[in-house]
Amino acid sequence: MTEDLTRLLIRRVAQRAGIPDAAVDPDAPFDSYGFASRDAVALSGELEELLDRTLAPTLLWQYPTIRQLASFLGCSTSDVAHMEDAAEQLSATPGSAAPSDDLAVVGLGCRLPGGANSATGLWHLLSTGTDAVGTVPQGRWDTYRALSPAHAEAVDRVNPHGAFLSDVTGFDAEFFGIAPAEAAEMDPQQRLLLEVSWEALEHAGLPPASGALGRTGVYVGACSEDHGRGALEDLPSITARTGTGAALSVLAARLSYVLDLRGPSLTVDTACSSSLVALHLARQGLLSGECDTALVGGVNLLLSPGVTLNFMESGALSPDGRCRPFSARANGYVRGEGCVVAVVRRLTDAQRDGDRILAVVRATGVNQDGRSNGLMAPNPAAQEELIGSVWRECGLDPAQSGYVEAHGTGTPLGDPIEASALGAALGRHRAPGDPLRIGSVKSNLGHLEGAAGLAGLAKCVLALHHGLIPPTLHHTEPNDRIRLGELGLSVVDHPTPWPRGAQPRTAGVSSFGFGGTNAHAVLVEAPATEQEHSFV
């Protein structure tokens, strides 16, 4: 049967690509023959009819070559059941996590659209179900429009929707001891990160001016180079300060320099998973003793229309400017900007020093999609493997996971792929009638790209503290490609109380980069002695 399926798939791929059957390589990804999302779904439907079997629409992402897909489809029902039973036994075997591996989130700072300029402001936005998406501020991209008539025409056709900050130019250079001339050439992301990091440290009760932060590491997720590209292409205006003002590496380095921080200092770029990968690296730094406190941040500003135009041309953006994670009306995501910074310490140190603990980071993990069905195509097997391994590491029962803040971009096929991975790793362990609750902050803030993971983390920290899961907006009807009941999942589409129980409340956070780097973190509510403390 496998050979027959291989011949059938070769014939279908050849027809789609307009080439002879003999020119089709059964070990090449479907993506290399021009298969778009609609082609993958159509082929999945055809195979369903042929085999009289229910198949996931994400099948070509799980088995991205003809040989892999034919091999899977050729398995007998008993073979498939055997493999699933073995995988379930592996996933259900918890590992051990020593308490000394726990980290404490002791401070949060943010500057986000919709007036969410503090942890309190962000909670108000989330708990009231506010959508902060608007349109590009007037004058934001005028410099590009003025370059030429062709540039002006291109800017005018850019999708104007996004979650924007009202002010990205204001900065008190004197407060940070930076000369005005140097401040003028700094990437606004550097300036924003300085301000929000200061606020996060104050929120943590660690005043930056106290001189007690020497062994503090800085781990910043960022992927937007809008300022740097523009500054270095304006040749007549280049000065000795242009390079440090433009470099992404200086996002972290400037913060360490200004605050005199002596721990590791690095900017991480794995695209949309950058800031959650930064959290993973910070955890490694704290547990290895490289630092005693970590500033973990994510920052993203949309200073040029170029990337928006690129994503619009690729079909990734929502034409009507609404991010609808896991919804039947999902038609793409909306770009967003802002900055989030978390102050993180080893839990034992935070408890010893009497820090206010907002939430506990129990485990983190990172992996890569490898050779999936195209460079930008997600790999559900890699996502499932990562999520499962992180939960096994933390020693928690997957069936007790209370909520997962999903990557949840609101794309028609990205969401089903992620849902299938969450269902396989966590949802199938649930008791009937007790689905895993999932959601996405992107429905409120758009996709903050390099800062997206930290935005999701902040939402989970707040939800754990307040005992309420905020709603995922615009989810009126589930995506029909996501079989929520079979996957053991439920989308939180209204404010949902999250009371304390016999076991600590737990939450997962997922973030996936479009180049294939995946990250996941598991959070636990603060110890009982901390839960009554005020958040502000």
C-alpha positions as CSV (number, residue, x, y, z in Angstrom):
1,M,0.0,0.0,0.0
2,T,2.9,2.4,0.8
3,E,4.2,2.0,-2.8
4,D,0.8,2.7,-4.3
5,L,0.5,5.8,-2.1
6,T,3.9,7.0,-3.1
7,R,3.1,6.7,-6.8
8,L,-0.2,8.5,-6.3
9,L,1.5,11.4,-4.4
10,I,4.2,11.6,-7.0
11,R,1.5,12.0,-9.7
12,R,-0.3,14.7,-7.8
13,V,2.8,16.6,-7.1
14,A,3.9,16.4,-10.7
15,Q,0.5,17.7,-11.8
16,R,0.7,20.6,-9.4
17,A,4.2,21.5,-10.4
18,G,3.7,21.0,-14.1
19,I,6.7,18.5,-14.4
20,P,7.1,14.9,-15.4
21,D,6.5,12.2,-12.7
22,A,10.2,11.2,-13.0
23,A,11.3,14.7,-12.0
24,V,9.7,14.4,-8.6
25,D,12.0,13.6,-5.7
26,P,10.0,11.7,-3.0
27,D,12.4,13.0,-0.3
28,A,12.0,16.7,-1.2
29,P,9.5,18.8,0.9
30,F,6.1,19.5,-0.7
31,D,7.0,23.2,-0.3
32,S,9.8,22.9,-2.9
33,Y,7.1,22.1,-5.5
34,G,5.1,25.2,-4.8
35,F,2.5,23.7,-2.5
36,A,0.6,26.5,-0.8
37,S,-1.7,26.1,2.2
38,R,-4.8,25.6,0.0
39,D,-3.0,22.9,-2.0
40,A,-2.1,21.1,1.2
41,V,-5.7,21.2,2.5
42,A,-7.0,20.0,-0.9
43,L,-4.6,17.0,-1.0
44,S,-5.5,16.1,2.6
45,G,-9.2,16.1,1.6
46,E,-8.5,13.9,-1.4
47,L,-6.6,11.4,0.7
48,E,-9.4,11.3,3.2
49,E,-11.9,10.2,0.5
50,L,-9.4,7.7,-1.0
51,L,-8.6,6.1,2.3
52,D,-12.0,6.6,4.0
53,R,-10.1,7.9,7.0
54,T,-10.2,11.2,8.9
55,L,-7.0,13.1,8.3
56,A,-5.8,16.4,9.8
57,P,-5.5,19.4,7.4
58,T,-2.0,19.8,8.8
59,L,-0.9,16.5,7.5
60,L,1.7,17.9,5.0
61,W,3.3,19.8,7.8
62,Q,3.6,16.7,10.0
63,Y,5.0,14.6,7.1
64,P,6.6,17.1,4.7
65,T,7.9,14.7,2.0
66,I,6.1,12.2,-0.2
67,R,8.0,9.3,1.3
68,Q,7.3,10.3,4.9
69,L,3.6,10.9,4.2
70,A,3.2,7.6,2.2
71,S,4.9,5.7,5.0
72,F,2.6,7.2,7.6
73,L,-0.6,6.6,5.6
74,G,0.5,3.0,4.8
75,C,0.6,2.1,8.5
76,S,-2.2,-0.2,9.6
77,T,-4.7,1.1,12.2
78,S,-3.1,-1.1,14.8
79,D,0.4,0.2,14.0
80,V,-0.8,3.8,14.4
81,A,-2.5,2.9,17.7
82,H,0.6,1.2,18.9
83,M,2.8,4.3,18.1
84,E,0.3,6.6,19.8
85,D,0.2,4.4,22.9
86,A,4.0,4.4,23.2
87,A,4.1,8.2,22.7
88,E,1.5,8.6,25.5
89,Q,3.4,6.4,27.9
90,L,6.5,8.5,27.3
91,S,4.7,11.8,27.7
92,A,3.0,10.7,30.9
93,T,6.2,9.8,32.6
94,P,7.1,12.9,34.6
95,G,10.7,13.9,35.2
96,S,12.0,15.5,38.4
97,A,12.6,19.1,38.9
98,A,14.5,20.2,42.0
99,P,13.0,23.2,43.8
100,S,16.4,24.9,43.4
101,D,15.7,25.1,39.6
102,D,12.7,27.4,40.1
103,L,13.0,31.1,39.3
104,A,10.9,33.9,40.7
105,V,9.5,36.8,38.6
106,V,9.8,39.7,41.0
107,G,9.1,42.7,38.8
108,L,7.3,43.7,35.5
109,G,7.5,46.7,33.3
110,C,5.8,47.4,30.0
111,R,5.0,50.0,27.4
112,L,2.3,48.7,25.2
113,P,-0.5,50.0,23.0
114,G,-3.9,50.9,24.4
115,G,-2.4,52.8,27.4
116,A,-0.9,49.6,29.0
117,N,2.1,51.4,30.4
118,S,2.5,49.4,33.6
119,A,1.5,45.9,34.9
120,T,-1.6,47.5,36.3
121,G,-2.5,49.1,33.0
122,L,-1.9,45.9,31.1
123,W,-4.2,44.0,33.4
124,H,-6.9,46.6,32.9
125,L,-6.5,46.2,29.1
126,L,-6.7,42.4,29.3
127,S,-9.4,42.0,31.9
128,T,-11.7,44.4,30.1
129,G,-11.2,42.7,26.8
130,T,-9.8,45.7,25.0
131,D,-8.5,45.5,21.5
132,A,-5.6,48.0,21.1
133,V,-5.3,47.6,17.3
134,G,-5.6,50.8,15.3
135,T,-3.9,52.3,12.3
136,V,-0.4,53.7,11.7
137,P,0.1,57.1,13.5
138,Q,0.0,60.1,11.2
139,G,3.4,61.0,9.9
140,R,5.1,57.8,11.1
141,W,6.3,56.7,7.7
142,D,6.4,60.1,5.9
143,T,10.2,60.0,5.4
144,Y,9.8,56.9,3.2
145,R,6.9,58.4,1.3
146,A,9.1,61.4,0.5
147,L,11.9,59.4,-1.1
148,S,10.3,59.1,-4.5
149,P,7.0,58.8,-6.2
150,A,7.5,55.0,-6.3
151,H,8.2,54.9,-2.5
152,A,5.1,57.0,-1.9
153,E,3.0,54.6,-4.0
154,A,4.3,51.6,-2.1
155,V,3.7,53.3,1.3
156,D,0.1,54.1,0.3
157,R,-0.7,50.5,-0.4
158,V,0.7,49.2,2.9
159,N,-1.8,47.6,5.2
160,P,-2.3,50.5,7.7
161,H,-3.6,48.3,10.6
162,G,-1.4,47.6,13.7
163,A,-1.1,48.1,17.4
164,F,1.0,51.2,17.7
165,L,2.4,53.2,20.6
166,S,1.4,56.8,20.6
167,D,4.9,58.2,21.1
168,V,8.2,56.5,20.1
169,T,10.4,59.7,20.1
170,G,10.1,61.1,23.6
171,F,13.1,60.3,25.8
172,D,14.7,62.0,28.9
173,A,18.4,61.7,27.8
174,E,19.6,63.7,30.8
175,F,18.0,61.3,33.2
176,F,20.1,58.5,31.9
177,G,23.3,60.6,31.5
178,I,23.3,60.4,27.7
179,A,24.4,63.4,25.6
180,P,21.6,64.8,23.4
181,A,23.6,64.3,20.2
182,E,24.1,60.6,21.1
183,A,20.5,60.1,22.1
184,A,19.3,61.5,18.8
185,E,21.1,58.7,16.9
186,M,20.0,55.9,19.2
187,D,17.5,53.3,18.0
188,P,14.2,54.3,19.7
189,Q,14.1,50.6,20.8
190,Q,17.2,51.3,22.9
191,R,15.6,54.3,24.5
192,L,12.3,52.5,25.2
193,L,14.2,49.5,26.7
194,L,16.1,51.8,29.1
195,E,12.9,53.4,30.3
196,V,10.9,50.1,30.8
197,S,13.8,48.3,32.4
198,W,14.2,51.1,34.9
199,E,10.4,50.9,35.7
200,A,10.6,47.1,36.0
201,L,13.5,47.3,38.5
202,E,11.5,49.8,40.5
203,H,8.5,47.5,40.4
204,A,10.7,44.8,41.8
205,G,11.9,47.0,44.6
206,L,15.5,47.0,43.2
207,P,16.2,50.7,42.5
208,P,18.6,51.0,39.6
209,A,20.6,53.7,41.4
210,S,21.2,51.6,44.5
211,G,24.4,50.1,43.2
212,A,23.3,46.6,44.2
213,L,22.8,45.2,40.7
214,G,26.3,44.4,39.6
215,R,25.8,40.7,38.9
216,T,22.7,41.3,36.8
217,G,22.4,39.7,33.4
218,V,20.6,41.4,30.5
219,Y,18.8,39.1,27.9
220,V,16.8,41.0,25.3
221,G,14.7,39.6,22.5
222,A,14.4,41.8,19.4
223,C,14.3,41.3,15.6
224,S,13.3,44.7,14.2
225,E,16.2,46.6,12.5
226,D,14.1,49.4,11.0
227,H,16.2,52.1,12.6
228,G,19.5,50.5,11.9
229,R,18.8,49.9,8.2
230,G,17.7,53.4,7.6
231,A,20.5,55.0,9.6
232,L,23.3,53.2,7.8
233,E,21.8,53.7,4.3
234,D,21.7,57.5,4.9
235,L,25.4,57.9,4.0
236,P,25.8,61.7,4.3
237,S,24.4,61.6,7.8
238,I,26.6,58.9,9.3
239,T,28.7,59.9,12.3
240,A,30.9,58.1,14.8
241,R,27.8,57.4,16.9
242,T,25.7,55.8,14.1
243,G,26.9,52.3,14.6
244,T,26.2,52.0,18.3
245,G,22.9,53.7,17.7
246,A,21.9,51.2,15.0
247,A,23.3,47.8,16.2
248,L,20.8,45.3,17.7
249,S,23.6,44.0,20.0
250,V,23.7,47.4,21.7
251,L,20.0,47.0,22.9
252,A,21.4,44.8,25.7
253,A,24.8,46.4,25.8
254,R,23.5,49.9,26.3
255,L,21.3,48.8,29.2
256,S,24.3,47.0,30.9
257,Y,26.5,50.1,30.3
258,V,24.1,52.7,31.6
259,L,23.1,50.7,34.7
260,D,26.6,49.3,35.3
261,L,25.5,45.7,35.1
262,R,28.2,43.1,35.1
263,G,26.4,39.9,34.2
264,P,26.0,38.4,30.7
265,S,24.5,40.8,28.2
266,L,23.1,39.7,24.9
267,T,20.5,40.5,22.3
268,V,18.6,37.4,21.0
269,D,17.1,37.3,17.5
270,T,15.1,34.2,16.7
271,A,12.3,36.3,15.1
272,C,9.0,35.9,16.9
273,S,10.3,33.6,19.6
274,S,13.2,36.0,20.5
275,S,12.1,37.1,24.0
276,L,11.0,33.7,25.2
277,V,14.3,32.3,24.0
278,A,15.9,35.2,26.0
279,L,14.0,33.9,29.1
280,H,15.4,30.4,28.5
281,L,19.0,31.8,28.3
282,A,18.4,33.9,31.4
283,R,17.3,30.8,33.3
284,Q,20.5,29.0,32.2
285,G,22.6,32.0,33.3
286,L,20.9,32.2,36.7
287,L,21.1,28.5,37.4
288,S,24.7,28.3,36.4
289,G,25.6,31.2,38.6
290,E,26.7,33.6,35.8
291,C,24.3,36.2,37.3
292,D,22.1,36.6,40.4
293,T,19.4,38.8,38.8
294,A,18.3,38.9,35.2
295,L,16.5,41.6,33.2
296,V,14.6,39.7,30.5
297,G,13.1,41.9,27.9
298,G,11.5,42.1,24.5
299,V,11.1,45.2,22.3
300,N,9.6,45.8,18.9
301,L,8.9,49.1,17.0
302,L,7.5,49.4,13.5
303,L,9.6,52.4,12.3
304,S,9.5,51.4,8.6
305,P,6.7,50.1,6.3
306,G,9.1,47.6,4.7
307,V,8.5,44.5,6.8
308,T,4.8,45.2,6.9
309,L,4.8,45.4,3.1
310,N,6.7,42.1,2.9
311,F,4.3,40.3,5.3
312,M,1.4,41.7,3.4
313,E,2.7,40.4,0.1
314,S,3.2,37.0,1.7
315,G,-0.4,36.9,2.7
316,A,0.4,36.7,6.5
317,L,-1.4,39.9,7.6
318,S,-5.1,40.2,8.3
319,P,-6.6,42.5,5.6
320,D,-9.2,43.9,8.0
321,G,-6.8,44.4,10.9
322,R,-8.2,41.9,13.4
323,C,-6.2,39.1,14.9
324,R,-8.6,36.1,15.5
325,P,-6.6,33.3,17.1
326,F,-8.2,29.8,16.6
327,S,-11.3,31.4,15.1
328,A,-13.2,30.3,11.9
329,R,-12.7,33.9,10.7
330,A,-9.0,33.9,11.2
331,N,-7.4,35.5,8.2
332,G,-3.9,36.6,9.3
333,Y,-2.3,38.5,12.1
334,V,-1.7,42.2,12.9
335,R,1.7,43.6,13.7
336,G,2.2,45.3,17.1
337,E,4.9,47.2,18.9
338,G,5.9,47.8,22.5
339,C,8.3,46.6,25.2
340,V,8.0,44.2,28.2
341,V,10.7,43.6,30.8
342,A,10.6,41.0,33.6
343,V,13.0,41.0,36.6
344,V,13.9,37.4,37.4
345,R,15.9,35.8,40.2
346,R,16.5,32.4,41.6
347,L,13.5,31.5,43.8
348,T,15.6,30.6,46.8
349,D,17.4,34.0,46.6
350,A,14.1,35.9,46.2
351,Q,12.6,34.1,49.3
352,R,15.8,34.7,51.3
353,D,15.8,38.4,50.5
354,G,12.1,38.9,51.1
355,D,11.3,39.9,47.5
356,R,7.7,40.1,46.4
357,I,7.2,37.1,44.1
358,L,4.7,37.5,41.3
359,A,5.0,34.0,39.7
360,V,7.5,31.1,39.5
361,V,9.2,30.0,36.3
362,R,9.4,26.2,36.7
363,A,10.9,25.2,33.3
364,T,11.9,26.5,29.9
365,G,13.0,24.9,26.7
366,V,14.0,25.6,23.1
367,N,14.2,23.5,19.9
368,Q,14.2,23.9,16.1
369,D,11.8,22.7,13.4
370,G,14.7,21.3,11.3
371,R,13.9,20.4,7.7
372,S,10.2,21.1,7.7
373,N,7.9,21.7,4.8
374,G,9.7,24.9,3.9
375,L,11.9,27.3,5.8
376,M,9.0,29.3,7.2
377,A,6.7,26.2,7.6
378,P,6.0,25.2,11.2
379,N,6.7,21.6,12.2
380,P,3.9,20.2,14.5
381,A,6.1,17.3,15.6
382,A,8.9,19.7,16.8
383,Q,6.3,21.8,18.7
384,E,4.8,18.7,20.3
385,E,8.2,17.4,21.3
386,L,9.2,20.7,22.9
387,I,6.0,21.2,24.8
388,G,6.0,17.7,26.1
389,S,9.7,17.7,27.1
390,V,9.4,21.0,29.0
391,W,6.4,19.7,31.0
392,R,8.2,16.4,31.7
393,E,11.2,18.3,32.9
394,C,9.2,20.4,35.4
395,G,7.8,17.3,37.1
396,L,4.2,18.5,36.7
397,D,1.3,16.3,35.5
398,P,0.3,17.5,32.0
399,A,-3.3,16.7,32.9
400,Q,-3.1,19.4,35.6
401,S,-2.0,22.2,33.3
402,G,-4.4,25.0,33.8
403,Y,-3.9,27.3,30.8
404,V,-1.5,27.7,27.9
405,E,-0.9,31.1,26.4
406,A,-0.4,30.0,22.8
407,H,1.6,31.6,20.0
408,G,-1.8,32.0,18.4
409,T,-1.2,34.3,15.5
410,G,-4.7,33.9,13.9
411,T,-3.5,32.3,10.6
412,P,-5.8,29.7,9.0
413,L,-3.2,26.9,9.1
414,G,-0.7,28.1,11.7
415,D,-3.4,27.8,14.4
416,P,-4.4,24.3,13.5
417,I,-0.8,23.2,13.5
418,E,-0.2,24.7,17.0
419,A,-3.5,23.3,18.3
420,S,-2.6,19.8,17.1
421,A,0.7,20.0,18.9
422,L,-0.9,21.3,22.1
423,G,-3.5,18.6,22.0
424,A,-1.0,15.8,21.4
425,A,1.4,17.0,24.1
426,L,-1.1,18.2,26.8
427,G,-4.8,18.0,25.8
428,R,-5.0,14.2,25.3
429,H,-4.0,13.7,29.0
430,R,-7.1,15.4,30.2
431,A,-10.1,13.9,31.7
432,P,-13.3,14.0,29.7
433,G,-15.1,17.3,30.2
434,D,-11.9,19.0,31.5
435,P,-10.2,20.5,28.4
436,L,-7.0,22.5,28.4
437,R,-7.8,26.2,28.2
438,I,-5.8,28.1,25.6
439,G,-5.7,31.7,24.3
440,S,-3.6,34.4,22.8
441,V,-2.8,38.0,23.8
442,K,-2.3,38.8,20.1
443,S,-6.0,39.3,19.9
444,N,-5.5,42.3,22.2
445,L,-2.1,43.7,21.2
446,G,-1.4,42.2,17.8
447,H,1.8,40.3,17.2
448,L,4.7,42.0,19.0
449,E,7.2,39.7,17.1
450,G,10.5,40.0,19.0
451,A,8.6,41.0,22.2
452,A,5.7,38.5,21.7
453,G,6.9,35.8,24.1
454,L,7.3,38.3,27.0
455,A,3.9,39.8,26.3
456,G,2.5,36.2,26.7
457,L,4.5,35.7,29.8
458,A,3.3,38.9,31.3
459,K,-0.3,37.9,30.6
460,C,0.2,34.6,32.4
461,V,1.9,36.2,35.4
462,L,-1.0,38.5,35.8
463,A,-3.6,35.8,35.3
464,L,-1.9,33.6,37.9
465,H,-1.8,36.5,40.4
466,H,-5.4,37.7,39.9
467,G,-7.0,34.3,39.5
468,L,-8.7,35.2,36.3
469,I,-7.9,34.1,32.7
470,P,-8.7,37.1,30.4
471,P,-10.6,36.4,27.2
472,T,-9.1,35.8,23.8
473,L,-11.0,38.3,21.6
474,H,-12.8,37.8,18.3
475,H,-13.4,34.1,18.9
476,T,-17.0,33.8,18.0
477,E,-16.8,30.4,16.2
478,P,-13.9,27.9,16.3
479,N,-11.7,27.2,13.2
480,D,-13.3,24.1,11.6
481,R,-9.9,22.7,11.0
482,I,-9.3,22.5,14.7
483,R,-11.2,19.6,16.4
484,L,-11.1,21.1,19.8
485,G,-13.0,18.3,21.5
486,E,-10.8,15.6,20.1
487,L,-7.7,17.5,21.0
488,G,-8.9,18.1,24.6
489,L,-8.7,21.9,24.1
490,S,-11.0,24.9,24.8
491,V,-10.4,28.5,23.7
492,V,-11.0,31.0,26.5
493,D,-13.3,33.5,24.9
494,H,-14.7,35.2,28.0
495,P,-13.2,36.1,31.4
496,T,-12.8,32.9,33.3
497,P,-12.3,32.6,37.0
498,W,-9.2,30.6,37.9
499,P,-9.6,29.7,41.6
500,R,-6.8,28.2,43.8
501,G,-7.1,24.5,44.3
502,A,-5.3,21.7,46.1
503,Q,-2.5,21.8,43.5
504,P,-0.7,25.1,42.4
505,R,-2.1,26.7,39.3
506,T,0.1,26.3,36.3
507,A,0.4,27.9,32.9
508,G,2.4,27.4,29.8
509,V,3.7,30.0,27.3
510,S,4.6,29.2,23.7
511,S,6.4,31.2,21.1
512,F,7.6,30.2,17.6
513,G,9.9,32.0,15.3
514,F,9.3,32.0,11.5
515,G,12.7,30.5,10.9
516,G,11.8,27.5,13.0
517,T,13.1,28.3,16.6
518,N,10.5,27.3,19.1
519,A,10.3,28.1,22.8
520,H,8.1,27.1,25.7
521,A,8.0,28.0,29.4
522,V,6.0,26.7,32.3
523,L,4.9,29.0,35.1
524,V,3.5,28.2,38.5
525,E,1.6,30.5,40.9
526,A,3.6,32.2,43.6
527,P,4.0,30.4,46.9
528,A,1.0,30.8,49.2
529,T,2.7,33.3,51.4
530,E,3.1,35.6,48.4
531,Q,-0.3,35.4,46.9
532,E,-2.0,38.1,48.9
533,H,0.6,40.8,48.1
534,S,-0.4,43.7,46.0
535,F,0.8,43.7,42.4
536,V,1.6,47.4,42.3
